[in-house]
């Protein structure tokens, strides 16, 4: 049973995973999602009537110009924010009505975040930064050590475990951030402009790393305003003024 089902309040309702014609389980599903921000007397419509499905094993790119609602959409997918209207299903279960603690637990166990600004803790070592999500779970030390080492091996940063973020380049910090996102074996990786603070060479290296993780079975949803990076995705959803205006799929065999 999914982690969402475990933490839902009240009687447990088993919902079978939704399966579509391509054979992939629908991991995330938005139905008519809108988001409005209110400031004094001003209403800002960040998202309007968004319908989206992300299947297990997909690599989806959310593309569009700055200010079109991409990061807001990712925040809703990652349970950092809630829609004003519409429904969100994660792993077959509705997320509406979950408490703050339940949302935090789901994020810890099912969602891996990769941020533009890395969000590493400066006074923790590389190892400690990556281990932190497992510590919050209360995982035994031996298992934490094994998982942390495996995650750092995957991103090529096992040799820098005792270093601090300030001792790393931007590209290295983002690799550590990817390891931190991976360490808990999440259902999906959510990447918000993961190359935004990197030069072109390090940006390409991080994109190649995400592509490699996807080939290994990871489900990835990435937000980007740089159309160059959409080529790594199997599907690109184009967002404009808070609405999905187009969707393209990579050529077969891409």
SVG drawing of the C-alpha trace seen along z (x, -y; Angstrom):
<svg xmlns="http://www.w3.org/2000/svg" viewBox="-14 -46 51 48">
<polyline fill="none" stroke="black" stroke-width="0.4" points="0.0,0.0 1.3,-3.5 2.6,-5.8 -0.3,-8.1 -2.7,-5.4 -0.9,-4.7 -1.2,-8.3 -4.7,-9.1 -7.0,-9.9 -10.1,-7.9 -11.1,-4.6 -8.6,-3.2 -9.9,-3.2 -7.9,-1.2 -7.8,-2.8 -6.4,-0.7 -3.6,-2.5 -5.0,-4.1 -3.5,-2.5 -3.7,-4.0 -3.2,-2.6 0.6,-2.9 0.7,-0.4 2.2,-2.8 0.7,-3.5 -0.5,-7.1 1.6,-8.3 0.5,-11.9 -2.8,-13.3 -4.2,-16.8 -7.8,-17.5 -8.9,-21.1 -6.3,-22.5 -6.2,-26.3 -4.1,-28.4 -4.9,-32.0 -2.8,-34.2 -4.4,-37.1 -2.5,-40.2 -4.6,-43.0 -7.1,-43.6 -5.1,-42.0 -5.8,-38.5 -3.0,-36.7 -4.1,-33.6 -0.9,-31.5 -2.6,-28.3 -5.9,-27.9 -7.7,-24.6 -4.6,-22.4 -5.1,-18.7 -2.0,-16.6 -1.0,-13.0 2.5,-11.7 3.1,-8.0 5.6,-5.9 8.9,-5.8 8.3,-9.0 10.6,-12.0 8.3,-15.0 9.6,-18.5 7.4,-21.5 8.5,-24.2 7.6,-27.9 8.7,-31.5 9.5,-32.9 6.3,-33.7 4.1,-31.3 3.3,-29.2 5.9,-26.4 7.3,-26.6 3.8,-27.0 2.8,-23.8 5.8,-22.0 5.1,-23.2 1.6,-21.7 2.9,-18.4 5.4,-18.3 2.8,-19.1 4.4,-22.3 1.3,-24.2 -2.4,-23.4 -4.6,-24.3 -7.3,-26.8 -9.6,-24.6 -9.4,-21.2 -8.2,-17.7 -4.7,-16.2 -4.2,-12.4 -0.8,-11.1 -0.2,-7.4 -3.9,-6.7 -5.0,-8.7 -6.4,-12.2 -4.2,-14.6 -6.9,-17.1 -7.5,-17.3 -4.1,-15.9 -2.6,-17.6 0.7,-19.5 2.4,-16.5 0.9,-14.0 2.1,-16.1 5.6,-16.4 5.8,-12.6 4.7,-12.0 7.2,-14.4 9.9,-12.7 9.1,-9.3 7.7,-9.7 9.1,-13.0 12.7,-13.9 13.3,-17.7 16.1,-19.2 16.2,-23.0 17.8,-25.7 19.6,-27.1 20.8,-23.6 19.4,-24.3 22.3,-22.4 22.9,-23.1 26.2,-24.9 27.4,-23.6 26.7,-20.0 29.1,-17.8 28.2,-16.3 27.5,-13.0 25.3,-14.7 23.3,-16.7 22.5,-13.5 21.8,-11.5 19.4,-14.1 16.1,-12.9 16.7,-9.4 17.5,-10.8 14.1,-12.5 12.5,-9.1 14.2,-7.6 16.0,-5.0 18.6,-2.9 22.2,-4.2 23.5,-1.2 20.8,-1.4 21.2,-5.2 25.0,-4.7 24.4,-2.2 21.8,-4.3 23.8,-7.5 26.9,-5.8 24.9,-4.4 23.3,-7.7 26.7,-9.5 28.1,-6.8 25.4,-7.3 26.2,-11.0 30.0,-10.6 30.5,-12.4 31.5,-9.6 35.0,-11.0 33.8,-14.3 31.8,-13.0 33.7,-15.0 33.6,-18.3 31.2,-21.2 29.1,-22.8 31.3,-26.0 34.2,-23.8 32.4,-22.5 31.7,-24.0 28.2,-24.8 28.0,-21.6 29.3,-19.5 26.7,-21.1 23.9,-20.2 25.2,-16.6 25.0,-16.4 21.5,-17.9 20.5,-15.2 21.9,-12.5 19.9,-13.9 16.8,-13.7 17.6,-10.1 18.5,-8.7 15.0,-7.9 14.1,-6.0 11.2,-8.5 8.4,-7.7 9.3,-10.8 12.1,-13.4 10.9,-17.0 13.5,-19.3 12.9,-23.1 15.3,-24.8 18.1,-22.4 20.6,-24.1 19.6,-27.7 22.7,-28.5 25.2,-26.6 27.3,-27.4 26.5,-25.6 29.1,-22.8 27.9,-22.0 24.3,-22.4 24.8,-19.7 26.5,-17.4 23.5,-17.7 21.1,-17.0 23.0,-14.0 22.9,-12.7 19.1,-13.1 18.8,-11.3 20.9,-8.5 18.8,-8.2 15.7,-8.1 17.2,-5.3 17.7,-3.5 14.0,-3.6 13.4,-7.0 10.3,-9.1 11.4,-12.7 9.4,-15.9 11.6,-18.9 10.7,-22.6 12.8,-24.6 12.6,-27.9 15.5,-26.7 14.1,-24.9 17.6,-23.2 17.0,-20.9 13.6,-19.7 15.3,-17.3 16.2,-15.1 12.6,-14.4 10.3,-11.8 7.4,-14.3 7.3,-18.1 4.3,-20.0 4.3,-23.7 2.8,-26.2 1.8,-29.7 0.0,-32.2 -0.8,-29.4 -2.4,-27.1 -1.1,-24.0 -1.1,-25.1 0.7,-22.2 2.3,-18.9 5.0,-17.2 6.6,-13.7 10.2,-12.8 10.7,-10.9 10.7,-7.1 14.1,-5.9 15.2,-9.4"/>
</svg>
